[in-house]
Every structure is written in C-alpha cells, then in structure tokens.
C-alpha cells in the first residue's frame, strides 16, 4: 500500500513520557506529525517512552527476551481501524543512533513510523514482508524530510 499523503487519516494519539533521563524528546507536535504520516487508516494509539529498566521488564514479560529492545508494538486491531499501544525505549534508540552514525531525531522518527506500521499489521520476519515494510518506511520518512534509514 502506498500512502496517500493528500488524505490525512484521523489519529487519536496519547503520549506517555515515563522516561526521566537526560535525552531530550521531540515535542508532542512533532511526534503527532510522525504518527499521522504513517497512519494509513484511522488510528488510535498510545505511545509510551520508557527507560531501559521498563523496556527490559516489558520485553522480558511479553517476548521472553532478557534485554531492552528499541520498540514494542502491541497491536490489537488492524482493520477497519487501527488500535495499538507502542513502547519506545529511549536509551536504546539513542544508543542505536550513535552506533549507526545517525542523528537521534532521524532514528526516533524512524522508530515511531516503524511502530505505527507494525500497528497496521506490517512485519519484517519474512524477506518479502521486510522489503514491503522498509519500502513504505522510506516513502513516509522521505515525505517527512528524513533520510533513508537503511542507507549507510
């Protein structure tokens, strides 16, 4: 599916900031812009920013993995409307950005778009699914004015 940026889908967004570290997050207006760009259908989403401790606890509880991951998406409904909760671990996104030589802003935008697409049912387990999801991410991020996250 190619996004139709001329048609803005209704988005109900709740932002929870449980992260108390020294990494500055983007404004709610910027975050809302990212979510709206990736919303291919009417979307209701809660986006929670957390620290490593909460990220680890959630990843361990829900995925059985003993590390904090960048993004967890709990998608409940894909159609006709999207309903999901998203958790983003700020220190992990920051570390990844530094390791990959990317600006934090660009990587965080990518993670939000990535999570919203997961909420829509996109995945990257199989190669063909990954190609479709990555192509969509590139289009959305370019529309937002950000570079291709998959280029070195």
C-alpha positions in Angstrom: 0.0 0.0 0.0 1.4 3.4 -1.0 0.4 6.2 1.4 -1.9 8.9 0.1 -0.4 12.0 1.8 -3.2 14.1 0.4 -5.7 12.3 2.7 -5.0 12.6 6.4 -6.4 9.8 8.4 -7.9 10.5 11.8 -5.5 9.8 14.6 -6.2 9.6 18.3 -2.8 9.7 20.0 -1.9 9.5 23.6 1.7 10.2 24.5 3.0 8.9 27.8 6.5 10.0 28.8 7.8 7.7 31.5 11.4 8.4 30.5 13.2 10.6 33.0 16.8 10.7 31.6 18.8 13.4 30.0 17.9 12.6 26.4 15.6 15.3 25.0 12.5 14.0 23.3 10.8 15.7 20.4 7.7 17.9 21.0 4.3 16.2 21.0 3.5 18.2 17.8 6.5 16.5 16.0 5.6 13.1 17.3 2.0 13.5 16.2 3.3 14.5 12.8 5.3 11.3 12.5 2.3 9.1 13.6 -0.1 10.9 11.2 2.3 10.4 8.3 2.4 6.6 9.0 -1.4 6.2 9.7 -2.8 4.5 6.6 -6.2 4.0 8.3 -8.0 5.7 11.2 -5.7 5.1 14.1 -5.9 5.1 17.9 -2.5 4.6 19.5 -0.9 5.1 22.9 2.8 5.9 22.5 4.9 5.4 25.7 8.5 6.5 26.1 10.4 4.5 28.7 13.8 3.9 30.3 15.9 0.8 30.0 14.5 -0.8 33.1 10.9 -0.6 31.9 11.9 -1.6 28.4 13.7 -4.7 29.8 10.8 -5.7 32.0 8.3 -5.4 29.2 10.4 -7.2 26.6 11.1 -10.0 29.2 7.4 -10.3 30.1 5.9 -10.2 26.7 8.6 -11.6 24.4 10.7 -13.7 26.8 13.8 -11.7 25.9 16.3 -10.6 28.5 17.2 -7.2 27.1 15.5 -3.9 26.4 14.6 -3.5 22.7 14.0 -0.3 20.8 10.3 -0.7 20.1 7.5 -2.9 21.3 4.2 -2.7 19.5 1.1 -4.3 20.9 -1.4 -4.3 18.0 -4.9 -5.1 18.9 -6.9 -4.3 15.8 -5.7 -3.7 12.2 -8.9 -3.1 10.2 -11.0 -1.2 9.6 -9.3 1.0 12.2 -6.0 0.5 14.0 -5.8 0.2 17.7 -2.4 -0.3 19.4 0.0 0.5 22.2 3.6 1.3 21.5 6.5 1.4 23.9 9.8 3.0 22.8 12.9 2.6 24.9 14.6 6.0 24.6 18.2 4.9 25.8 18.1 2.0 23.3 17.1 4.3 20.4 19.8 6.8 21.4 22.5 4.0 21.6 21.5 2.6 18.2 21.6 6.1 16.6 25.1 6.7 17.9 26.2 3.2 16.8 24.8 3.7 13.3 26.1 7.2 12.9 22.6 8.7 12.7 21.0 11.7 14.3 18.8 10.8 17.2 15.9 12.8 15.7 16.1 10.8 12.5 16.3 7.4 14.2 13.5 8.3 16.6 11.3 9.3 13.7 12.1 6.0 12.0 11.2 4.0 15.2 7.9 5.8 15.5 7.0 5.2 11.9 8.2 1.6 12.2 6.0 1.0 15.2 2.9 2.6 13.6 3.4 0.3 10.6 3.6 -2.7 13.0 0.3 -1.5 14.5 -1.1 -1.6 11.0 -0.1 -5.3 10.7 3.2 -4.9 8.8 6.1 -7.1 9.8 9.6 -7.9 8.8 10.0 -11.6 9.8 9.9 -12.9 6.2 12.1 -11.2 3.5 9.2 -10.2 1.3 7.4 -8.6 4.3 10.6 -6.8 5.3 11.0 -5.4 1.8 7.4 -4.1 1.7 7.7 -2.6 5.2 11.1 -1.0 4.6 9.9 0.5 1.2 6.9 2.0 3.0 9.1 3.4 5.8 11.4 5.0 3.2 8.5 6.7 1.5 7.0 8.0 4.7 10.3 9.2 6.1 11.2 11.0 2.8 7.8 12.7 2.9 8.6 13.9 6.4 12.0 15.2 5.2 14.2 12.5 6.8 16.9 10.4 5.1 16.6 6.8 4.1 17.2 4.8 7.4 18.6 1.9 5.5 21.5 3.7 3.8 24.9 3.6 5.3 
